[in-house]
Amino acid sequence: MAKDFGKTAKGVLEGVGGRDNIRTVVHCATRLRFTLADQKKADDDAVKATSGVVSVVKAGGLYQVVIGNDVHEVFVELEKLGAPTGSIADTGGGGGAEQSLGDRLIGTVSGVFTPILAAMMGMGLIKGTLAILTMSFPGWSASGDMSYTILNAAGDALMYFLPILIAYTAAQRFGLDPIVGMVMGGALVYPDIVALYPFGPWGLHKFLGLDILVLMRYSGTVLPSIIAVYAASFLYKSLRKSLPSAIKNFIAPFLTLFIMIPLMFLVIGPIFGVVGLGLQAGLRNIVGIKFAGPIVIGLIVGAFWQVLVVFGLHWALVPIAMQEYSTPNPIFGGNYVGTILSYSQIAVIAQVGAVFAMALKIKNSERRSAAVAAGIGGVFGITEPIIYGFTLPKKTPFILSCVSGAIFGALAALFGSINSGGYGIAGQMGAMGVFTYPSFILPGFAGSTMNLVIILLASLFSIGLTFLLVYITYKPDAAELKVEEAEVIDISGVNLAAAKKIHAPVKGRVMAIRQSADPAHQQEALGKGVCFMPLGGKIYAPFDGIVEMVFDTRHAVNLRSKDGIELLIHCGIDTVNLGGKGFTMRVKEGDAITAGQLLFEYDKDVIARAGYNLETQVVITNTENYKKITLARAGDAAVGDVVLYVE
């Protein structure tokens, strides 16, 4: 009997509360992942009772409906029914109850800045590299060599054209045509506009015969773009609804730009430009309180940066920091520098010391391995796995890391102030983690080398003190002290001659699927099988057969053996969110495979730095076709070892 995917999609859609309760839905190898406006409106029992649905899992703010191998077909039917589909990142957060005003503001800031953070970090690395090269070759920048000019343009372009980029991401967030948003941002940095204000921050210019106060150059600003695009989105959407279909595609953008660009320059730009300058001036006034101001900032940011990360409130500082980066600072050699985020690295690195200390005290190998992986991610600036997985649940390690961040944030500010004449430390826009340090090299600033040395020493001492305090005080719980014993495997009842065999596709520690960290696999919702904590980064074929499906995100494959076993190999938990990053597929759908053939490769560092579990699941998805499936071994396994007997 043919499966009715449309019926499944309709049942799921009704069960989750209808189209109006869905912000977006995507799918991975086996499940639909809903971001709901309100998870309370979803009827779990109704969804589970829908034909074709295996289970429901709620995790990470997502409402996940486990479908199995037919997930893509059900997803297509959901699209036909009008379910809003798209990237999880488009939604700015998980579902749940109606968000407060503060949550919406933080979500908006996050949604606007997140898409450009990677490019910002890349730009920061370019600026840091240029700083090192300029110090090594003093005459290079003034030599007229185009190599310096081109690389400098690569480092400066993002900040100069920031209003365009911000307008684009804000337009996506607020529902304005992104190209219309970019045109608005482009107007702010249009050469004739920029050329009007070469000497000072203010200018009086004629507009329809009236003298109008207009702010100076908008290059590097963020607030005018965001607010102008937000206002334009209401006009644009209203025009799209009210205009006849025949003309709305070109009249709506025309009227939006014709009305909003003048308003942007006459009202929005001056008002929020002044706000931006006020934030910048306020911050510089605090820093300008020689010694005391920087020490207060270093103490507060060092102590509370990771607390803000926990609540997602660190995004509230981003616009202020971006405003600070937008103009040259004469105190630090005329470089475009910031002070607030300079001290955040000391807080970030303290978490690394905490989790490595915990890892040394933990005896359970899986938990210890997870702590080390989280610590490595923290070295590269990704601390959420450390915070949520280790330090915050145990409370004391988190508090001690904040104490260490506060101490060395304040000390960095003190010694930085001695070096800079009372103004603390500063850095250019930089990357995350260890890659941020080159941004503390400031060409033209006499104390540049010491500026770098201070942040490096503060970071090292922050790691050291946190490590020492946590190692002395941390008491692992019973589960963390439990040394795993090899599971006793009984295969005496297996007809070894007749049983079909599944071989290990990866080297690592093999466990029964019910020991998986994924709730759906724990319940064997997708079928019986095994899971691995893998070593190495290659997945091999576990039998002779064919490749039935290769997932777009390259993190999973469906295989069929010559004797009819249908098998899912899924690398990592929630790694679908990587969108294929870190995975390289070596086969395609329809390929014949032989046991031991390379199927795909993955970069463990990419997955770990992103905070995802590396566990690899091997599941027989047509389990119902067999009388008995027996685990063949537990513990260490090499590629090719038999791990399952199928009868």
C-alpha positions as CSV (number, residue, x, y, z in Angstrom):
1,M,0.0,0.0,0.0
2,A,1.4,3.4,-1.1
3,K,2.2,5.8,1.7
4,D,0.0,9.0,1.8
5,F,2.5,11.7,2.5
6,G,-0.1,14.4,2.1
7,K,-2.2,12.9,4.8
8,T,0.9,12.7,7.1
9,A,1.7,16.3,6.4
10,K,-1.8,17.5,7.0
11,G,-2.0,15.6,10.3
12,V,1.3,17.1,11.5
13,L,0.3,20.6,10.4
14,E,-2.9,20.4,12.4
15,G,-1.1,18.8,15.4
16,V,1.5,21.6,15.7
17,G,-1.2,24.2,15.8
18,G,-1.6,25.1,12.1
19,R,0.3,27.4,9.8
20,D,-0.2,30.4,12.0
21,N,1.7,28.7,14.9
22,I,4.7,27.9,12.6
23,R,7.6,30.4,12.3
24,T,9.5,28.1,10.1
25,V,10.1,24.4,9.5
26,V,13.2,22.6,8.1
27,H,14.1,19.0,7.9
28,C,17.2,16.9,8.5
29,A,17.9,13.2,7.8
30,T,14.9,11.8,9.7
31,R,12.9,14.6,11.3
32,L,10.9,17.8,10.7
33,R,12.2,20.6,12.8
34,F,9.6,23.2,13.7
35,T,10.2,26.6,15.2
36,L,6.8,27.3,16.7
37,A,5.4,30.6,17.9
38,D,4.0,28.8,20.9
39,Q,4.9,25.2,21.7
40,K,1.9,25.0,24.1
41,K,-0.4,25.0,21.2
42,A,1.0,21.8,19.8
43,D,-0.8,18.6,20.6
44,D,1.9,16.0,21.1
45,D,-0.5,13.1,21.2
46,A,-2.2,14.1,18.0
47,V,1.1,14.5,16.2
48,K,2.3,11.1,17.5
49,A,-1.0,9.5,16.4
50,T,-0.6,10.7,12.8
51,S,0.2,8.0,10.3
52,G,3.8,8.1,9.3
53,V,5.0,9.8,12.5
54,V,7.5,7.9,14.6
55,S,7.9,10.2,17.6
56,V,8.1,13.8,18.9
57,V,11.2,15.3,20.5
58,K,11.4,18.7,22.0
59,A,14.9,20.0,22.4
60,G,16.9,23.2,21.8
61,G,13.8,25.3,21.4
62,L,12.7,23.2,18.5
63,Y,9.7,21.0,18.1
64,Q,11.0,17.9,16.2
65,V,8.7,15.4,14.5
66,V,10.5,12.2,13.8
67,I,9.4,10.8,10.4
68,G,12.3,8.5,9.3
69,N,13.4,8.0,5.7
70,D,10.3,9.6,4.2
71,V,10.9,13.0,5.9
72,H,11.7,14.8,2.6
73,E,8.5,13.7,1.0
74,V,6.4,14.8,4.0
75,F,8.3,18.1,4.0
76,V,7.4,18.7,0.3
77,E,3.8,18.2,1.2
78,L,4.0,20.6,4.1
79,E,5.3,23.2,1.6
80,K,2.3,22.6,-0.6
81,L,0.1,23.2,2.4
82,G,1.6,26.6,3.0
83,A,3.9,25.9,5.9
84,P,6.6,28.6,6.1
85,T,9.9,26.9,5.3
86,G,13.4,28.2,5.6
87,S,16.6,28.2,7.7
88,I,16.4,27.9,11.4
89,A,18.6,30.9,11.6
90,D,16.0,33.0,9.9
91,T,13.7,32.9,12.9
92,G,16.0,34.3,15.5
93,G,15.2,31.8,18.1
94,G,13.2,28.9,19.2
95,G,9.5,28.7,19.8
96,G,7.7,29.1,23.1
97,A,5.6,31.6,24.9
98,E,5.1,35.2,23.6
99,Q,8.5,36.9,24.0
100,S,8.9,40.0,26.1
101,L,10.0,43.3,24.6
102,G,13.5,42.8,25.8
103,D,13.7,39.3,24.3
104,R,12.4,40.6,21.0
105,L,15.0,43.4,21.0
106,I,17.8,41.0,21.7
107,G,16.5,38.6,19.1
108,T,16.4,41.4,16.6
109,V,19.9,42.6,17.3
110,S,21.1,39.0,17.1
111,G,19.2,38.4,13.8
112,V,20.7,41.5,12.2
113,F,24.3,41.0,13.2
114,T,24.7,37.2,13.2
115,P,24.9,36.9,9.3
116,I,27.8,39.3,9.1
117,L,29.8,38.1,12.1
118,A,31.9,35.6,10.1
119,A,32.9,38.3,7.6
120,M,33.7,40.6,10.5
121,M,36.0,38.0,12.0
122,G,37.6,37.5,8.7
123,M,38.1,41.2,8.3
124,G,39.6,41.3,11.8
125,L,42.1,38.7,10.8
126,I,43.1,40.7,7.8
127,K,43.6,43.8,9.9
128,G,45.7,41.8,12.4
129,T,47.8,40.3,9.6
130,L,48.3,43.7,8.1
131,A,49.4,45.1,11.5
132,I,52.0,42.3,11.9
133,L,53.3,42.9,8.3
134,T,53.4,46.6,8.8
135,M,55.5,46.2,11.9
136,S,57.8,43.7,10.1
137,F,58.2,45.9,7.0
138,P,57.9,49.5,8.2
139,G,58.1,51.1,4.7
140,W,55.6,48.8,3.0
141,S,52.4,50.9,3.6
142,A,54.0,54.1,2.3
143,S,55.8,52.5,-0.6
144,G,52.9,52.8,-3.0
145,D,52.8,49.1,-3.5
146,M,49.3,48.1,-4.6
147,S,49.5,44.9,-2.5
148,Y,49.1,46.9,0.7
149,T,46.3,49.1,-0.8
150,I,44.3,46.0,-1.9
151,L,44.7,44.1,1.4
152,N,43.9,47.3,3.4
153,A,40.7,47.7,1.3
154,A,39.8,44.1,2.1
155,G,40.2,44.9,5.8
156,D,38.3,48.2,5.7
157,A,35.6,47.6,3.2
158,L,33.2,45.9,5.6
159,M,33.3,48.8,8.1
160,Y,33.0,51.4,5.4
161,F,30.0,49.8,3.7
162,L,28.5,48.5,7.0
163,P,25.3,50.5,6.5
164,I,24.6,48.5,3.3
165,L,25.3,45.1,4.9
166,I,23.3,46.0,8.0
167,A,20.4,47.3,5.8
168,Y,20.4,43.9,4.0
169,T,20.2,41.8,7.1
170,A,17.7,44.1,8.8
171,A,15.5,43.9,5.6
172,Q,15.5,40.1,5.9
173,R,14.6,40.4,9.5
174,F,11.8,42.9,9.1
175,G,10.3,41.6,5.9
176,L,11.5,44.3,3.5
177,D,12.8,43.3,0.0
178,P,16.5,42.9,0.9
179,I,17.6,44.7,-2.3
180,V,15.5,47.7,-1.4
181,G,17.1,47.6,2.0
182,M,20.6,47.6,0.4
183,V,19.7,50.6,-1.8
184,M,18.7,52.5,1.4
185,G,22.0,51.6,3.0
186,G,23.9,52.4,-0.2
187,A,22.4,55.9,-0.2
188,L,24.0,56.5,3.2
189,V,27.5,56.0,1.8
190,Y,26.9,57.4,-1.7
191,P,30.0,59.3,-2.7
192,D,28.2,62.6,-3.2
193,I,26.6,62.4,0.2
194,V,29.9,61.4,1.9
195,A,31.7,64.3,0.2
196,L,29.3,66.9,1.7
197,Y,30.9,66.6,5.1
198,P,34.7,66.7,5.0
199,F,35.4,68.8,8.0
200,G,33.0,68.2,10.9
201,P,30.0,66.2,12.2
202,W,27.2,68.6,11.2
203,G,26.1,70.4,8.1
204,L,23.2,72.7,7.1
205,H,22.0,72.0,3.5
206,K,19.1,73.0,1.4
207,F,16.2,70.6,0.9
208,L,13.3,72.0,-1.1
209,G,14.6,75.5,-0.2
210,L,14.8,74.8,3.6
211,D,17.9,74.6,5.7
212,I,18.1,71.1,7.1
213,L,20.5,69.8,9.7
214,V,22.2,66.7,8.3
215,L,24.7,64.4,10.1
216,M,28.1,63.8,8.6
217,R,29.3,60.6,7.1
218,Y,27.4,57.4,7.9
219,S,30.2,55.0,7.0
220,G,30.5,52.4,9.8
221,T,27.2,53.3,11.5
222,V,24.5,50.8,12.3
223,L,21.5,52.5,14.0
224,P,20.4,54.7,11.0
225,S,20.3,51.7,8.7
226,I,18.4,49.5,11.2
227,I,15.8,52.1,12.1
228,A,15.3,53.3,8.5
229,V,14.8,49.8,7.2
230,Y,12.4,49.0,10.1
231,A,10.3,52.0,9.2
232,A,10.4,51.3,5.5
233,S,9.3,47.7,6.0
234,F,5.8,48.9,7.3
235,L,5.4,51.1,4.2
236,Y,6.6,48.5,1.8
237,K,4.4,45.7,3.2
238,S,1.4,48.1,3.2
239,L,2.0,49.0,-0.4
240,R,2.3,45.4,-1.5
241,K,-1.0,44.6,0.1
242,S,-2.9,47.6,-1.3
243,L,-1.5,48.1,-4.8
244,P,-2.9,46.2,-7.8
245,S,-1.0,43.1,-8.7
246,A,0.0,44.4,-12.1
247,I,2.0,47.3,-10.7
248,K,2.9,46.5,-7.1
249,N,6.2,44.8,-8.0
250,F,7.8,48.1,-9.2
251,I,5.6,50.8,-7.6
252,A,6.1,49.4,-4.1
253,P,9.9,49.7,-4.2
254,F,9.6,53.1,-6.1
255,L,7.4,54.7,-3.4
256,T,9.3,53.1,-0.5
257,L,12.6,54.5,-1.7
258,F,11.2,57.8,-2.9
259,I,9.6,58.5,0.5
260,M,12.0,56.7,2.9
261,I,15.4,57.8,1.7
262,P,14.7,61.5,2.2
263,L,13.2,60.7,5.6
264,M,16.2,58.7,6.4
265,F,18.5,61.7,5.8
266,L,16.2,64.4,7.2
267,V,14.8,62.6,10.3
268,I,16.0,59.1,11.1
269,G,19.7,59.7,10.3
270,P,20.2,62.8,12.4
271,I,18.2,61.5,15.4
272,F,19.8,58.1,15.6
273,G,23.1,59.4,14.4
274,V,23.1,61.6,17.4
275,V,22.1,58.6,19.6
276,G,25.0,56.7,18.2
277,L,27.4,59.5,18.8
278,G,26.0,59.9,22.3
279,L,26.7,56.2,23.0
280,Q,30.1,56.6,21.6
281,A,30.8,59.8,23.6
282,G,29.4,58.3,26.8
283,L,31.7,55.3,26.5
284,R,34.7,57.4,25.7
285,N,33.9,59.6,28.6
286,I,33.9,56.6,30.9
287,V,37.2,55.4,29.5
288,G,38.3,59.0,29.6
289,I,38.2,58.9,33.4
290,K,41.8,58.0,33.5
291,F,42.6,54.7,35.2
292,A,39.3,54.4,37.1
293,G,37.1,54.3,33.9
294,P,38.9,51.5,32.1
295,I,39.3,49.5,35.4
296,V,35.5,49.7,36.0
297,I,34.8,48.5,32.4
298,G,37.4,45.7,32.6
299,L,36.0,44.6,35.9
300,I,32.3,44.6,34.8
301,V,32.9,43.0,31.3
302,G,35.3,40.4,32.8
303,A,32.8,39.5,35.4
304,F,29.5,39.5,33.6
305,W,30.2,38.9,29.9
306,Q,29.5,35.2,30.2
307,V,26.4,35.9,32.3
308,L,25.1,38.1,29.5
309,V,25.9,35.2,27.0
310,V,23.8,32.8,29.1
311,F,20.7,35.1,28.7
312,G,21.6,36.2,25.2
313,L,22.0,39.7,26.4
314,H,25.5,40.2,25.1
315,W,23.9,41.2,21.8
316,A,22.8,44.4,23.5
317,L,26.4,45.5,23.6
318,V,27.1,44.9,20.0
319,P,25.5,48.1,18.5
320,I,27.4,50.2,21.2
321,A,30.7,48.3,20.4
322,M,30.1,48.8,16.6
323,Q,29.6,52.5,17.1
324,E,32.8,52.6,19.1
325,Y,34.7,50.8,16.2
326,S,33.3,53.2,13.6
327,T,35.6,56.2,14.2
328,P,39.4,56.5,14.6
329,N,40.6,56.8,18.2
330,P,43.5,59.3,18.5
331,I,44.6,57.9,21.8
332,F,45.5,54.6,20.1
333,G,47.3,55.8,17.1
334,G,44.2,56.8,15.1
335,N,43.1,53.1,14.7
336,Y,39.5,52.1,14.7
337,V,39.5,50.4,18.0
338,G,37.1,49.3,20.7
339,T,37.4,48.9,24.5
340,I,34.3,47.0,25.6
341,L,34.8,43.8,23.7
342,S,38.6,43.9,24.4
343,Y,38.0,42.6,27.9
344,S,35.4,40.0,26.9
345,Q,38.2,37.7,25.7
346,I,39.5,37.4,29.2
347,A,36.1,36.3,30.4
348,V,35.8,33.8,27.5
349,I,39.1,32.2,28.1
350,A,38.4,31.8,31.8
351,Q,35.7,29.3,30.9
352,V,38.3,27.2,29.1
353,G,40.4,26.9,32.2
354,A,37.3,25.8,34.2
355,V,36.2,23.0,31.8
356,F,39.8,21.6,31.4
357,A,40.0,21.4,35.2
358,M,36.7,19.6,35.4
359,A,37.9,17.2,32.7
360,L,40.9,16.2,34.8
361,K,38.6,15.4,37.8
362,I,36.1,13.4,35.7
363,K,36.7,9.7,35.5
364,N,33.9,8.8,33.1
365,S,35.6,8.7,29.6
366,E,32.6,9.9,27.6
367,R,32.0,12.8,29.9
368,R,35.7,13.7,30.0
369,S,35.9,13.5,26.2
370,A,33.0,15.8,25.9
371,A,34.6,18.3,28.4
372,V,37.8,18.3,26.4
373,A,35.9,18.8,23.1
374,A,34.0,21.7,24.7
375,G,37.3,23.2,25.9
376,I,38.8,23.1,22.5
377,G,35.8,24.9,21.1
378,G,36.2,27.5,23.8
379,V,39.8,28.2,22.7
380,F,38.3,29.3,19.4
381,G,35.8,31.5,21.2
382,I,32.7,29.2,21.3
383,T,31.8,28.9,25.0
384,E,28.1,27.8,24.9
385,P,29.0,24.1,25.1
386,I,31.2,24.8,28.1
387,I,28.6,27.0,29.8
388,Y,25.5,24.9,29.2
389,G,27.1,21.5,29.4
390,F,29.5,21.9,32.3
391,T,30.2,25.1,34.2
392,L,26.7,26.6,34.6
393,P,24.9,23.3,35.7
394,K,27.5,22.9,38.4
395,K,27.3,26.6,39.4
396,T,30.6,26.9,41.3
397,P,32.9,26.5,38.3
398,F,30.9,29.2,36.4
399,I,31.1,31.6,39.3
400,L,34.8,31.0,39.7
401,S,35.4,31.7,36.0
402,C,33.5,35.0,36.4
403,V,35.6,35.9,39.4
404,S,38.8,35.2,37.5
405,G,37.5,37.2,34.5
406,A,36.7,40.1,36.8
407,I,40.2,40.1,38.4
408,F,42.2,39.9,35.3
409,G,39.8,42.2,33.4
410,A,40.5,44.9,36.0
411,L,44.2,44.1,36.0
412,A,44.4,44.3,32.2
413,A,42.7,47.7,32.4
414,L,45.1,48.8,35.1
415,F,48.3,47.8,33.3
416,G,46.8,48.9,30.0
417,S,46.2,52.3,31.5
418,I,49.8,52.6,32.6
419,N,50.7,51.7,29.0
420,S,48.3,54.1,27.3
421,G,48.3,57.0,29.7
422,G,45.2,56.0,31.6
423,Y,42.9,54.6,28.9
424,G,43.2,50.8,29.3
425,I,43.6,48.4,26.5
426,A,42.0,48.5,23.1
427,G,41.8,46.3,20.0
428,Q,40.6,46.5,16.4
429,M,37.6,44.5,15.2
430,G,38.9,41.0,15.4
431,A,38.0,37.3,15.1
432,M,37.0,35.0,18.0
433,G,39.1,33.1,20.5
434,V,42.8,32.8,19.9
435,F,42.5,34.5,16.5
436,T,41.5,37.8,18.2
437,Y,45.0,38.5,19.6
438,P,46.5,40.0,16.4
439,S,43.8,42.7,16.5
440,F,45.6,44.1,19.6
441,I,48.6,45.1,17.5
442,L,47.9,48.8,16.7
443,P,50.1,50.4,14.0
444,G,51.1,54.0,14.9
445,F,50.4,53.5,18.7
446,A,53.7,53.7,20.7
447,G,52.4,51.1,23.2
448,S,51.2,48.6,20.6
449,T,53.5,45.7,21.6
450,M,52.8,46.1,25.3
451,N,49.0,46.4,24.5
452,L,49.3,42.9,23.0
453,V,51.4,41.5,25.8
454,I,49.0,42.7,28.4
455,I,46.0,41.0,26.8
456,L,48.0,37.8,26.3
457,L,49.2,37.7,29.9
458,A,45.7,38.6,31.3
459,S,44.3,35.7,29.2
460,L,46.9,33.2,30.4
461,F,46.5,34.1,34.0
462,S,42.7,34.0,33.7
463,I,43.0,30.5,32.4
464,G,45.5,29.6,35.1
465,L,43.6,31.0,38.1
466,T,40.3,29.5,37.0
467,F,41.9,26.1,36.4
468,L,43.5,26.2,39.8
469,L,40.3,27.3,41.7
470,V,38.1,24.8,39.9
471,Y,40.5,21.9,40.2
472,I,40.7,22.5,44.0
473,T,37.0,22.9,44.6
474,Y,35.3,20.7,42.0
475,K,33.7,17.5,43.2
476,P,32.4,15.3,40.3
477,D,29.1,13.6,40.8
478,A,28.7,9.8,40.9
479,A,28.0,9.5,37.2
480,E,31.2,11.4,36.4
481,L,33.2,9.2,38.7
482,K,31.8,6.0,37.2
483,V,34.4,4.1,35.2
484,E,32.5,2.2,32.5
485,E,32.9,-1.5,32.4
486,A,32.7,-3.3,29.1
487,E,29.2,-4.5,28.4
488,V,28.8,-8.3,28.4
489,I,27.6,-9.4,25.0
490,D,25.7,-12.7,24.7
491,I,25.6,-14.0,21.2
492,S,25.1,-17.6,22.1
493,G,21.6,-17.6,20.7
494,V,22.7,-16.3,17.3
495,N,22.8,-18.5,14.3
496,L,26.2,-17.2,13.2
497,A,26.2,-19.1,9.9
498,A,22.9,-17.7,8.7
499,A,22.8,-14.3,10.3
500,K,23.4,-11.2,8.2
501,K,26.2,-9.0,9.5
502,I,26.6,-5.2,9.9
503,H,30.3,-4.2,10.1
504,A,31.6,-1.1,11.9
505,P,31.6,1.9,9.5
506,V,34.0,3.9,11.7
507,K,36.6,3.3,14.3
508,G,35.6,4.2,17.8
509,R,33.7,3.1,20.9
510,V,30.5,1.2,20.0
511,M,27.4,1.2,22.2
512,A,23.8,-0.1,22.0
513,I,21.6,2.5,20.4
514,R,19.6,2.9,23.6
515,Q,22.7,4.5,25.1
516,S,22.6,7.3,22.5
517,A,22.5,10.9,23.6
518,D,19.6,11.5,21.2
519,P,16.2,10.9,22.8
520,A,14.6,9.5,19.6
521,H,17.4,6.9,19.2
522,Q,17.3,6.0,22.9
523,Q,13.7,4.9,22.3
524,E,14.7,3.0,19.1
525,A,12.1,5.2,17.4
526,L,13.8,4.8,14.0
527,G,14.9,1.2,14.5
528,K,17.4,-0.9,16.3
529,G,21.1,-0.4,15.8
530,V,24.3,0.9,17.4
531,C,26.0,4.2,18.0
532,F,29.6,5.1,18.0
533,M,31.8,7.7,19.6
534,P,34.1,7.9,16.6
535,L,37.8,8.2,16.2
536,G,39.2,9.6,13.0
537,G,37.0,11.3,10.4
538,K,36.0,8.8,7.8
539,I,32.8,6.7,7.4
540,Y,33.1,3.4,5.4
541,A,30.5,1.1,4.0
542,P,29.3,-1.6,6.5
543,F,28.3,-4.1,3.8
544,D,27.9,-4.6,0.0
545,G,24.9,-2.8,-1.5
546,I,23.8,0.5,-2.9
547,V,23.5,4.1,-1.8
548,E,19.8,4.9,-1.6
549,M,20.0,8.5,-0.5
550,V,22.6,11.2,0.2
551,F,21.3,14.0,2.3
552,D,21.8,17.6,1.0
553,T,23.7,18.5,4.3
554,R,26.1,15.5,3.7
555,H,25.9,14.4,7.3
556,A,23.9,11.2,6.6
557,V,23.3,8.5,4.1
558,N,20.7,5.8,3.6
559,L,22.1,2.4,2.3
560,R,20.5,-0.9,1.2
561,S,22.5,-4.1,1.5
562,K,22.3,-6.8,-1.2
563,D,20.1,-8.9,1.1
564,G,17.6,-6.1,1.9
565,I,18.8,-4.4,5.1
566,E,18.0,-0.7,5.0
567,L,20.5,1.3,7.0
568,L,20.8,4.9,8.1
569,I,24.3,6.2,9.0
570,H,23.9,9.6,10.7
571,C,27.0,11.5,11.8
572,G,26.6,13.7,14.9
573,I,23.6,15.1,16.8
574,D,21.9,18.1,15.3
575,T,24.7,18.5,12.8
576,V,22.1,19.2,10.1
577,N,22.4,22.8,11.4
578,L,25.9,23.0,9.9
579,G,24.3,22.9,6.4
580,G,27.0,20.5,5.1
581,K,30.0,22.4,6.6
582,G,32.7,20.0,7.7
583,F,31.3,17.1,5.6
584,T,32.6,15.8,2.3
585,M,30.6,13.1,0.5
586,R,32.5,10.5,-1.6
587,V,29.5,8.7,-3.1
588,K,26.3,9.6,-4.8
589,E,22.8,8.2,-4.9
590,G,22.6,5.0,-6.9
591,D,26.2,4.1,-6.4
592,A,27.0,0.4,-5.8
593,I,29.2,0.0,-2.8
594,T,31.4,-2.7,-1.3
595,A,32.1,-3.3,2.4
596,G,35.0,-1.1,3.5
597,Q,34.5,1.5,0.8
598,L,34.8,5.2,1.9
599,L,31.4,6.8,2.0
600,F,32.1,10.3,3.4
601,E,34.5,12.3,5.5
602,Y,33.9,14.8,8.3
603,D,36.0,17.4,10.1
604,K,35.8,16.7,13.8
605,D,37.2,20.1,14.7
606,V,34.5,21.9,12.7
607,I,31.8,19.9,14.4
608,A,33.2,20.3,17.9
609,R,33.8,24.0,17.6
610,A,30.2,24.4,16.6
611,G,29.2,22.7,19.8
612,Y,27.7,19.5,18.4
613,N,28.0,15.9,19.7
614,L,30.1,13.7,17.3
615,E,28.1,10.5,18.1
616,T,27.4,8.6,15.0
617,Q,24.3,6.4,14.8
618,V,23.9,3.2,12.6
619,V,20.3,2.2,12.5
620,I,18.4,-0.5,10.7
621,T,15.3,1.4,9.5
622,N,13.4,-1.7,8.4
623,T,13.8,-3.4,11.7
624,E,10.2,-4.7,11.5
625,N,11.3,-7.1,8.7
626,Y,13.5,-9.1,11.1
627,K,12.9,-11.4,14.0
628,K,16.0,-10.6,16.0
629,I,18.8,-8.0,15.9
630,T,21.7,-8.7,18.3
631,L,24.5,-6.4,19.4
632,A,27.7,-8.2,18.4
633,R,30.2,-6.2,20.5
634,A,30.6,-3.2,22.8
635,G,33.6,-1.1,23.6
636,D,36.4,-0.4,21.1
637,A,35.8,-1.4,17.5
638,A,37.8,-1.1,14.4
639,V,36.4,-0.5,10.9
640,G,35.1,-3.8,9.6
641,D,34.4,-5.4,13.0
642,V,31.0,-7.1,13.1
643,V,28.8,-4.9,15.4
644,L,25.3,-6.3,14.6
645,Y,23.8,-9.7,13.7
646,V,20.5,-9.6,11.9
647,E,18.2,-12.6,11.7
